[in-house]
């Protein structure tokens, strides 16, 4: 236990540093989750509304996005769980990636970890232990707020066990991927590559879940992210996936500690591959930025193209919701059905436009904020040894970020 000396002190420092980030994420994730739950009865509260959305959720395109709808006796709570589990699981993964990278590799890059371990009686594994405890606390707060909020929302069909199991499942999947990120933080030597490893792993897990849900849901167990679907909220209430996620989190933390013991501070287990000394492509700051951001940009472009194709594949089923309702056809007639289907499709496109627009802005903003990161780490000093105006450098990053956002929006 000597290697974990002063873990609680570092945990306190981490929480003091990240409290605003955690609060903002919790307000956004837990608060919005509870708000949607409270309003969901007004959206899918009647048997007709539930039957209509159930037809869409059972299409292959929607199964690939949300997972299979297994329940036979549907209600508002089951529809809510089917629509929200996968999407909120994605948000929890992103939240935990942000926390874990900031608490580990970013601290090493800034030199704080070396200063703390070298100048204070702090155990070698204390920073890693503090990062894991911070993840546990953040996800625990999410579980408490979400579980209590679900109880207050009191959706038709919900029950005590289902509400808290829902919250625990989301907290467990966030914790799992956050701890897996701690493993990647030991493998590579900089936060940028840690983030690439994180999202590459998550992308693979998500694609496996998507493909197996459509082909054979029994194989969804192969994806750790697919375990959240096996819980069966409000129907089976299966605790096994939650236990597996917690167990795998413990194993991943054990692996992270072993890797941490076998590397030097500021380095990674995976050795940095030496590149070419010169490149004819590098003519200045703009080409250097493109070269450094090529992997991240490609990830955004490919990911958004896949997401856009997935949503685009359900366009036909959106219009068919109205066409397949005999009651609606009888009341408003064929011309009214066509007009209503068109309005429904336009509304769906509008929602997608907002989602894709926000994601495009995030992708572009991430590039622009790299300028601040590069300045804080001293990278800009190397560039500014040549006659280069700061306004020109800012313009280069801004133009590239704007261009990337436009490309992301177009491919989606």
C-alpha positions, 0 to 999 in steps of 0.5 A: 500500500506504500505505492498508494501513499497520498492518493486521497490528497491527489484525489482532492487536488484532482477534484479541485481542478476538475470540479467545474468540468464534472458539474457541467457534464453532470448538469448536461448528462444527468439533468437532460436525461431526467428532463427528457424522462419527465417529458417522455410520457407526453411524447409516447404516452398512448398506446397508439403512439407507442405502437407507431414508434415501435414499428420504427424501432424494429427496423434494421436501421434503428436496430443498428442505432439503438439495439433490438427491441425485444419486449413484447408488451411495450410501455412508455418506460420501455420505449424510453430505455430503448431510445436512450440507453445507447445514446447516453452510453456514448455520452458517458464514454466521452465524459469519462475519456475526458476525465481520465486523460486529463487526470493522467497523461495530461498531468505527466505532459505538463510535468506535474506528475514528475514534480509531485513524485520527485518532491513529495512523499507520494507513492508511485501509483498514487496519481493512477489511484486518484484518477480511478477514484475520480472516475468512480466519484463522477460516475457515482454522482451521475448514478445518484442524480439519474436514479433519483430523477427517474424515480421523480419522473415516474414514467408509466411502466417504470419501477424502482429496480429498473430505474436504479439499474438503468442509472447503474448501467450507464455509470458502469459503462462510463467507468469501464471505458474510463478505466480502459483509458487509464490503460491506454494512458500507460501505453503511449506517451502523449494525451493526443495519442491516448485520445486516438487510442480511446476513440479507436477502441470505442469505435471498434466496440460500437461497430461490433455492437451495431453489426451483431445487433443486426446480424445476430444479437447473441454475438453482441456480448463480444462488444463491451459496449453492447453489454448495456443492451443485455440488461433489459431495463424494465423487462428482464432487469438483468444484473449480469452485464453490470457485474461484468462491466464492474469486474472488467473495470477492476481487471483493467485497473490492475493492468494499468497498475502493472503497466505503470510500474514498468515504465518511466514517468513521461514515457509510454510502454509503446516506444515512439516510432522515429519519423523522417527527419525532413518532409517535403510536405512541411512548408510552414505552420499550415502544413504542419497543422494539417500533418499533425491533425490528419489522424484526428481529422480522418477519424471525424470525417469517417465517423460522421460519414458512417453516422450520416449513412446510418441515419439516412437509411431510416428515411423511408421508414420515417415516412412509412409510419404515417402511411401504415396507419389505417386510422390516419389514412381514413381520417385525413385522406391520401393527400393529407397522409403525404403532406403529414409524411413530408412534414415528419421527414422534414422535422426528422431532417431538421433534428439531424441537422442540429445534431450534425451541426453541433458535432461539426462545431465540436470537431472544428473547435477541438482543432482551434483549442489545440493552439492553446494546448500547443502554447501551454506546452511550449510547442509554439516557441519552436514555430515562433523562432521564425518571423511569424505573426501571432495573428497569422498563426491564429488565422491558420488554426481558425481556418483549418478548424472552420474547414474541417467543420464544413467537411464534417457537415458535408460528409454527414 
